[in-house]
Amino acid sequence: MEFRLKTFDQLSTNELYDLMQLRAEVFVVEQTCAYQDLDGKDKQALHLCGYVNHELVSYARLLAPGISYKECAIGRVVVSPKHRGRSFGIELMKHAKEECLKNFKTNVIIVSAQKYLEKFYTDLGFVTEGEGYLEDDIPHVKMRFILA
């Protein structure tokens, strides 16, 4: 997988369209969840896009400390449904963690993980913090990664 990391202003119109289409395909349509995806944070984020043969297959939004949490955060983590089962999510998250540590000069990363993905994030070194909660009517848990 080829990764590209860009600020909002560096994204082309086509790149922005593709990542918004992928987010809507999974978070709105597949998960049948009407929610406000455009939350004002995209303009402040780093956008990590994973491509295979020039096709967007994975995406994550990296947020600097102070935008969602006092720590940096990884969110909107998504893999195209037609490309699942090929470890692209693991590859995406490993790259996202590296980019957060490099770009935000921090050793702590937060994710608000859908509860059913808790083991996925645990296997990547994240630790569940506190009780679960509902976000957009979907069970979530806050998880923390600390690079020791």
C-alpha positions in Angstrom: 0.0 0.0 0.0 1.2 3.5 -0.9 0.5 6.1 1.8 0.1 9.8 1.2 -0.2 12.3 4.1 -1.6 15.7 3.4 -3.0 18.7 5.1 -6.5 19.8 4.1 -5.2 22.5 1.8 -2.9 20.0 0.1 -5.7 17.7 -0.9 -6.9 17.9 -4.5 -10.6 18.1 -5.1 -10.6 14.5 -6.3 -8.7 13.3 -3.2 -11.1 15.1 -0.9 -14.1 13.6 -2.8 -12.7 10.1 -2.7 -12.0 10.2 1.1 -15.4 11.7 1.8 -17.1 9.1 -0.4 -15.2 6.3 1.5 -16.2 7.7 4.9 -19.8 8.0 3.8 -19.9 4.5 2.3 -18.8 3.0 5.6 -19.9 5.2 8.4 -23.2 6.4 7.0 -24.4 3.7 4.6 -22.8 0.5 5.8 -23.3 1.3 9.5 -26.7 3.0 8.9 -25.7 5.9 11.0 -26.8 9.4 10.2 -24.2 11.6 11.8 -22.4 14.9 11.2 -19.2 13.7 9.5 -18.2 17.3 8.5 -17.4 18.4 12.1 -15.0 21.2 11.4 -11.9 19.2 12.2 -10.9 18.2 8.7 -9.4 21.6 8.0 -7.1 21.2 11.0 -6.2 17.5 10.4 -3.6 15.6 8.6 -5.2 13.1 6.1 -3.6 9.7 5.7 -4.7 8.0 2.6 -3.7 4.5 1.6 -3.7 3.5 -2.1 -3.5 0.3 -4.0 -3.1 0.7 -7.7 -4.1 4.3 -7.4 -7.4 3.4 -5.7 -8.1 4.8 -2.2 -8.5 1.7 0.0 -7.9 3.1 3.5 -8.0 6.4 5.3 -7.4 7.9 8.8 -7.6 11.5 10.1 -4.8 12.6 12.4 -5.5 15.4 14.8 -3.0 17.4 16.8 -3.2 17.8 20.5 -6.0 20.1 21.6 -8.4 19.5 18.7 -10.4 16.5 20.0 -8.4 15.7 23.2 -5.5 17.2 25.0 -3.5 14.4 23.3 -3.3 13.8 19.6 -5.9 11.5 18.1 -6.5 9.2 15.2 -10.1 9.1 13.9 -12.3 8.3 10.9 -10.3 5.1 10.5 -11.7 3.2 7.6 -10.9 0.5 5.1 -13.0 0.0 1.9 -15.4 -2.9 2.3 -14.1 -4.5 -0.9 -10.5 -4.5 0.4 -11.0 -5.9 3.9 -9.4 -9.1 5.1 -6.0 -8.1 3.7 -4.5 -6.5 6.8 -4.9 -3.0 5.3 -6.4 -1.7 8.6 -3.3 -2.9 10.6 -1.0 -1.4 8.0 -3.0 1.9 8.1 -2.9 2.2 11.9 0.8 1.4 12.2 1.5 4.1 9.6 -0.9 6.5 11.4 0.8 6.0 14.7 4.2 6.6 13.2 2.9 9.8 11.6 1.4 11.1 14.8 4.5 10.5 16.8 6.6 12.2 14.0 4.4 15.2 13.2 3.0 16.0 16.7 6.1 15.2 18.7 4.1 13.2 21.3 4.2 9.7 22.6 0.5 9.5 23.4 -2.3 8.9 20.9 -6.1 8.6 21.6 -8.7 6.7 19.6 -12.5 6.7 20.2 -12.9 3.1 19.0 -16.1 1.3 18.1 -16.5 -1.3 20.8 -16.5 -4.2 18.3 -13.0 -3.1 17.2 -11.5 -3.0 20.7 -9.4 -6.1 20.2 -8.1 -4.7 16.9 -6.8 -1.7 18.7 -5.5 -3.6 21.7 -3.5 -5.8 19.3 -1.9 -2.5 18.1 -0.9 -1.5 21.6 -3.8 0.6 22.6 -5.3 0.3 26.1 -9.0 0.8 27.0 -9.6 3.7 29.3 -12.7 4.1 31.4 -16.2 2.9 30.7 -17.8 2.5 27.3 -20.1 5.2 25.9 -22.5 5.8 23.0 -21.3 8.0 20.1 -23.9 8.5 17.4 -25.8 5.5 18.9 -22.8 3.2 18.4 -21.0 1.7 21.5 -17.5 3.1 21.7 -14.5 3.0 24.1 -11.7 5.5 24.6 -8.3 3.9 24.0 -4.8 5.2 24.6 -1.5 4.3 23.1 1.7 5.3 24.9 5.1 4.9 23.3 7.3 3.9 26.2 
